[in-house]
C-alpha cells in the first residue's frame, strides 16, 4: 500500500473534497446510519473541541480520523 499510495500521486483532493466523497460510501461498520459520513467527522471534531478547547491539533485529528475510508471507493477493502 505504501508503494501504491505513498507518493500521493494518483489523485489530488482537498480535505473538503474527501469529506464530500465519503458521503458516497456505505460504511460496512455502520451500514444502517441515516446521515452522511462527513457528519461523523464534524461531530467528532466538535465533540473534541468542546472537551479540549485548547488543543486545536486534536480538533483537526477528529475531523481527519476517517478520511482513509475513501480508499474503499477506489477498490480497497474496508
Beta strands, then each sheet from edge to edge (+ up, - down):
end
